[in-house]
Amino acid sequence: MSPDAQSQPMEQLRQLWKHRWIVISSVALALCLDALWVLRQPKVYAATAVLQFEPNPPRPLGRQVEDLDSSGVGSYWNIRSSTSTCSETSTTASAAPATPCAG
């Protein structure tokens, strides 16, 4: 490399350093204008979701496989629904024939 090619970048750096306040203020002004523009933009919140429900899901093991509910949550709600239905039936029908809930 020639000495002239090496002095050219150094000269550019000296000029930038000499006028550093102009460079700093220009960058600061650009950042402030950008921030002002961004803050004035309307806020847009958007989301999309797809809910897919298949009423008859594939059964690779066939229909002979029973559902296993080890948590007991499903049976609790079934019993509660049955109990509330029986109590409503017994209070509304004073002379009702034998109900399935009596057993």
Beta strands, then each sheet from edge to edge (+ up, - down):
end
